[in-house]
Amino acid sequence: MSESSAPAATVSPNYRTPEQEAAFKGAGAPRAHEVPVTALNPLNAHLFKENRWEEVFERLRAEDPVHLNELDLSGRYWSLTRYEDIAAVDRDWETFSSASGITLGFQIGTEVPEGVFAGTNSPFIAQDPPSHGAQRKTVNGIVSPQNLARLEPLIRERTIKVLNSLPEGEPFDWVDTVSIELTTLMLATLFDFPLEDRRKLTRWSDVVFAIPEPGGVVETQAQKREELLECVAYFARLWEERKANPGDDLVSMLAHGEATRDSSPMEHLGNLLLLIVGGNDTTRNTMSGSVYALNRFPDQYDKLIANPALVPNMVAEVIRWQTPLAYMRRTANRDVEIGGKQILKDDQLLMWYASGNRDESVFPDAGRLDIERANARQHLSFGFGIHRCMGNRLAELQLRVLWEEILPRFERIEVLEEPQRTFSSFVKGYTYLPVTVQRKAH
């Protein structure tokens, strides 16, 4: 869409008061009720780092559920905040395309060399049919019911080992010691990645969507580019090795799959980074979120201790409550109306899963963890339609096994202070969660 054909945005970057500017981009933004609804920008990553995002979405759902913003670098974008609108857009890939990217104004890997993650080089999550289905089918076997049944004993063995090694009565960081360790071990298995280098997977996952800032995950765009180039080089070596000596891992599947075997190492990296982020960020942040949530709602922790049979439903409810990826983006293929608003061809739409999962019309008392919630599995966290998270059953398995092994071992996992949160409006997670554990007497 040309600039001349675009109607004026509700909020223009050129007409904002200092208070509105802070609400748009800065730390310590005004409370959601202190500014006009047009000045609200849920994309402000500080809202998530400061854990102040809920009030913004609560107001948008009530007053402006299909909400238009505009940023200098990203252009026009609509925030969808109600459950039904989000689900409808997610299911309709013909009208709402993934091919222009899944995050606002940013394709995965724009800091790596030209040709990676652009156009047909995009990972399959950022493609539409038919290429999406063909590439996804190449790796889908890794999360088949038969393979998950084969993996469960290994997941349980590793979970037991990590939990048995935890110090009793001494503070430690749950994020690094448990959540990252378990998910990274799983990723290394799925990729047949050298275990001694497994923390590289965690690092690359963190770097992909990191916002460069002083003291942050990465401090500059140049550092981000350099670290992702290391990832490119590492997987290029694995790619060549698996072409010659294939196994039953994800790298081999991509190297030999009919729809992916002719990819260059750069193109191949797009799908690998997608699988790294999908298998790492989402599961690890829900593992941490489960401990935090049960501490915030101790009556639910008591209920779980009294009835461990509630673990499967608790897992689904925690995934809803945590929502490890806050949104996904689509781009309109044609002019369309949503909620009385005129969406123009090429407009960007952000499906705010985090907001839809707090929609009181679907989840009563949605801000509260309820491990007996009847419709917990109807959450938006894994998406809908052709792009529904392919690893959802693996994530649920890892979380279920974790709590099946926690409950007989520990009286409590006690959170000592508020966690530190990820500086991102896309990955909704934790960087530090100090806890202590108390073992059960036997």
N, C-alpha and C positions, 0 to 999 in steps of 0.2 A: 504494500500500500504506500503510495507516495505521500509526502508531507502535506501537499496541497489538498489531498482528498480526506485527510484525517480531521475529524471534528475536534474542537477544543476539549481538552481533558477537564474533568471536574476539578483536579488540582494541577496547576501548572508549576513547574520548577521555578518559574520566574516570579511567582506571586505567593510567597510564604513569609509569615512573620517569623521572628526568631524562635518563638515557642513552637510553631508548626514545623520549622526546620529541625528542631530537636526531636520532635515526635516522629519525624520522617526517618532520620538517619542516626541520631546520636545516642550516647549513653545517658542515663538519667532522664529519659523522655518524660513529659508530663503524663499524669494519669489519663486513662482513656476518656474519662468523663470531663476532663478539663479543656479539651480542644474540640473544634467542630468535627463531626464525623468525617467530613471530607479530608481532614488533615491526618487521619489515621493511616498508617502504613505498616501492615503486619509483617512486611519483609525486613523490618529493622532487626538485625541480628542481636542487638543489645537487649531487646525484649525477651529473647530466649535465654541469653546468658544470665540476665537478671531475674528470670522466672516470672516475668510480668506479662506474658503473652495472653493469658486466659481472658483478662478483662477486655482486651482489644477485640478478640473474636466474639465475646459475649455481646458487646455493643454492636458489632457489625451484623451478627445474626439477627439481632432485634430491629436494627434501624436501616441497614444497607447491606443485605446479604449477598448481593452481586455488586462489588465495590470497585470503582475505577481509580487507579493511580497512574502516575507517570513519573519516571526517573530519567535524568539526563542521558545515562548510558544504556538504559534498557527499554525506553519507550513506554507505550501504553500497556498496562496489564490489568486484568480483572481478577479479583480475589473472590472465589466461591467459598462460602462459609457454612452453608446448610447441607445436611446429609444428602437429601434427595437430589439437589442440583449437582453435587459432586459425583454421586453414583451415576447419574444420567450421562454426564459428560465422559466419565471414565469408560462407560460401556460403548460409547458411540465413536469408534475410531475413524469412521468414514468422515464425520463432520469435524472431529477434533483430533488433529494429528500429533504424533510424537516426533515426527521426522525433523522438526526444527530445534529439538532439544527438550530436556526434561526439567531443567532449572532455568530461572529467569535470566535471559540475556547472557547465558554462559553455557557453552557446550563442554562436557567433560573433556579435559585435556587441551584447552586453548593455550596452555603454557608450554606444550610440547611441540615438536616441529610440525611444519605445515603438512597437511594431509592426514593427520590423525584425528579421528572423531568428527570429521566434517562430511556432510552429505552421505554418500553410500558407505563411507568408512565408519559411520556411527555404530556404537554397540546396539544390539538388537532391541534393547529397551527404548532406544531413540529411533526406531524404524516402524513403518507401517507394513501391513501385509502387501505382497506375499513374502518379502525377504525376512520380515520379523519371524513369521512362523517357521520358516525353513531353518533359520539359524538357532532359534530357541529349541527346536526339536533335536538339534545336534547334541545338546548338553542335557536335555531333560531327563535322560536315563539315570543321571547321577543322583536324582532325588525321587526315583521310582519307589513304590512301597517295598519292593523286594530289596533294593539297595539300602533303604533306610533300616530295614530289619537286620541286614547284614552289619550295618554301622553301629547299631544300638549297643552291642556289648563293648565295643571300643570306646564309645562315648561315655558309657557308664564306668568303665575301668579308669579312664582318665579323670573323670569327675571325682571319683572316690579318692584317687591319688592326690589331687589338688586339695580337696576338702580335708583329708587326713593330715596334710602338711601345714595347715593354718595354725598360727600361734594362738594359744588360749590366753585370754585376759590382756593381750597386748594389742594396741591399736595398729591397724594396717589398712591399706587402700584396697577396697574390694574391687574397684575398677581394674587396676593393674594386676592384682594377685589372682583374681578369680575370673572376672568377665573377659578380659583381654586374653589371658592365658588359655582358657578353654576354647574360645572362638578361634584363636589363632592356630591352635593345635588341630582343630577341625578343618580349617582352611588348608593347612599344610597337607593334611591327608587327602582332601579333595583334589588338590593340584599335584600331589606327589612332589611336594616342595621340600627341599632339605630342611629338616627340623632345626638344625643349628642356626638357620637364617630366618626362622619363621616370624620373628618380630619385624622383619622388613615388610611383611604383608600388612601388619598393623600400621606401620609408619606410612606406607604408600596410601593406604585407605584414608588415613587422617589428612594427608597432603592434598588428595584429589579435590576436596571441597573446602579446604582451609582458606580463610580470608587473611591475606598477609597483613600483619600488624606487629609493632614492636612487642617482643615478649610472647608472641603467638606461636602456633604450631609451625608456621613459617613466617619470616619477617619481611620478605620481599618477593616480588614476582620472579626475580632471577633465581632465588633459592628454590622456589617451587618448581620452576622449569628444570633446574639441575637435578633435583631429586626424582622427578618423573622421568628424566632421561636415564637415570640409573635403573628405574623400573623397566623402561623400554629395553635396555641392553640385557638385563637379567632374563627377561622372558623371551627375548630373541634367541638366547642360548638354549633355554629349555625347549622352545619351539623346534629348533633344529634337531635337538637330541630326540624328541618324541616323534618327529617325522621318521627318523631312522629306527627307533626302538619304541614303538607305542606301548602304552599300558592301558589301564581302565580309568585314568584320571581325566580331569577337565582339559588340561593342555593337550593331551593326546586326542581327545574327542574333537576338539577344535581343529587340530592339525590334520585330521583324517576325515572329518565330516564333509559330506558332499557339498554342503552350502558354505563351508568355511575353509576348506583345505587350501584353496588358492589365494587366501588372504595373505597380504604382506605381514611381517611381524608388527608393523605399526597398526594396521587394521585389526589384527588379532588382539593387540593390547586393549583396544576399546572394550571388547567383550570380557577380557580378563579383569580389567579394572571394575567393570560393572559387577562381575561375580565376586570380586574381593570386597567391594563396598557392601553389596547385598548380603554377603555371608558374614561380614565382620561388624560393621556399624550397627545394623539392625538388631542382631542377636545380642551383641555385647551390651548395648544400651538398654535392652529390655531385661537382661540379667541383672544389671545394676538397678534398673527401675523397679524390679520386683522387690528387692531388698528395701529400697527407699519407700516404696508405696506401702508395704506391709508395716513399716515403722510409722508412717504417717497415719495409718488407720489400724491401730493396734487391736481393735476388736476383730478385724478381719484376720489378723495374724493369729489371735486366739482361736478363732473358728477353724483355721487351717490346721493348727496344731491338734485340735480336738478331732478333726475329721480329715485325714490325709487323702481320702478319696476325692476331695474337692480340688486336688492339684490340677487336673486337666482344665477345669473351668476357670480356675484362678489364672492359669497361663493365658487363656484367651482374654480374660478381663484385664490382665496387666498389659497385654499387647495393645488393647484398646486404650487404656488409661495413659500409657507411656507414649504411644504413637512415635516410633523411632525415626521415621522420616516425616517431617512436618507437612510437606506438600509435594505434588508433582505438577509439572507444567504441560499444557497442551496448546496448540495453535489452531485457530479457527480456519477451516478450509473454505468457508462461505459465510455470508452474512446470516446471522441467526439471532433469535431472541431467547434470553434466559431471565426468568424472574422479572419480566417487564423491561429489561435493559436490552438495548440494541448492540449486539456484538458484531463487529465488522470483520470481514475476511482479513486474515493475517494478524488479528489481535491475539495477544497471549492471555491464557487463562491459567491461574494457579488454583489447583484443587487442594484446598487446605484440609488434609486428612485430620490434622490435629484439632481443627474446629468442628468438622463433621462428627468426630468421635466424642465431642462435648455437646452435641445437639440434644437438648432436653426433650424434644418431640420424639426422639428415637430411644434415647438412653436417659430415663428419669434419674434425677440427682446425679448427673453425668460427671461432675467433678469429683465424686466420691468413688473409691474402689469398693466394689461389691462382688466378692468372689463367688456368690451364688446368683449373679445376674443372669436371667433366663436367656437374654439375647446377646450375650457377650461376644459370641462368634460372628455376629453381624457387623463387627467393627470394619472400618475403612483402611486399617493400617497396611494391609496387603494389596489394596487396590481391587478393581473389578475388571472383568472382561479379559481381553487377550493379553493384557499386561499384568494380570494378577501375579504377584510374586511367586516365582517358580520354586523358591526355597522355603515356602511358608511351613510345610510339614517338617522340614529339617529343623527350622527354628523352634517350632513347638516341641519337637522331640528333645532338643538340647535343654530347653527350659524345664520340661517335665522331668527329665532325668535329674537335672540339678536339684529340684525341690524334693524329688523322691529320695535323694541321698542326703539333703540337708536335714529334713525333719527327724529322722531317727538318730542323727548325730549331735545336734545342737539344741539346747534349751531355747536360745534366741540368737539371732544376729542383731546386734544393737548398733544403730547409726548414731555416731557421736556428735555430728554437726551437719549443717546443711551442705549438700554436695556442691562442688564446682561444676559448672555446666559448659557445654560446647558453645563456642562463639560462632553460631550459624543459625540461619532461619530454615535450613534444609535438613541437616542432620540434627535431630533433637536428642541430645545425649548428655553424658557425664564424663568429666575428665578426672574427678577425684571424689571418692566417697569413703570417708574414714569410719571404720567399724571395729567392734570387738565381737568375739564369739565365746559362748559358754557351752562346753561339751556336756552331754548327758552322762550321768553316772551309770555305770553298768555293774 
